[in-house]
């Protein structure tokens, strides 16, 4: 093997590397703060709507009259969804829908605000249609009066959603809309930097988010709480899981060294939802015990609740099946991905880092024996 003479710094997973500049969001892991365009996430959740927040991410402006309604699906998108086999993963379905949408819209570079709005509005209709088709039901036409979260619930069930559920899902959409240079957003920016189109960038981002290290945790939080079953069983269950070297789902974070501000905002939302009471009582009791035991086991490492823990409570509370949790996250993240694509294109330079070569030293085919 060649001994590398390249002494430039290398960080596995690009951890700690500044790989770009953004004015969209600030993730302050040390102090447990998250701000979109300078506004703290907790204020946005309390006083804003997803439509207002999406406009803020895209344009930097706060518009009181911002509105987003679910888009009508075009023929190619519906045909793509209908062609998927039974049991298709919802993330694969959403990615396929975005791909078909991009093809039928004949998108070109650079990404625009109109494209970002249209794609973000299409995603909930596509996911709802997919969920119904998989159950042998016909898709429901979008209701132009409803916002994105309420419109998604309506298209999923065919019934007017109750206001607290729609509000809770809207709050979740706000919390999940954007989070700096995570793997999927970085993927979207890399694709945009080649001057490819917005649908391609979002397809790539959905692919990155599909991996369990990025977008899969809330589903596992639900199964963890089901296994624990009751607050009385929590301590023993957690001790045994930690003794086996397992991770507690919904705890710990690469960036946050404090309570995840998104978890705090979502816990407030979950507490305002009547129908989650029983489930929330279990989640809160388990959280307290888990935090205490994680602190005992890792006195030198701050391990706090992360966003996925209360995401599970909210999504379960609004009646979504766990199989739709990751794709619901992806839907909400459309605002952030598309905002980053627009920002990347506004000062573009192709993202093309270098790699350290650690393979064979130079050699020649001539040294190999000639085949008979
Ligand atoms: N449960 C139990 N122990 C945990 C833990 C968890 N959820 N998260 C981290 N730890 C422990 C690790 O075992 C490790 O201990 P060790 O040093 O004795 O080996 C230590 O804390 C540091 O963990 P590390 O893997 O280096 O942290 P990371 O920054 O790379 O990982 C996560 C971050 C999110 C991947 C990790 O905390 C995790 O797997 N959490 C559970 C999954 C989850 O909730 N994901 C959603 C993230 S938003």
Boltz pocket constraint, residues with backbone or C-beta under 6 A from the ligand:
constraints:
  - pocket:
      binder: B
      contacts: [[A, 212], [A, 213], [A, 214], [A, 217], [A, 246], [A, 247], [A, 248], [A, 249], [A, 250], [A, 251], [A, 252], [A, 253], [A, 254], [A, 255], [A, 294], [A, 298], [A, 301], [A, 303], [A, 306], [A, 307], [A, 308]]
      max_distance: 6.0
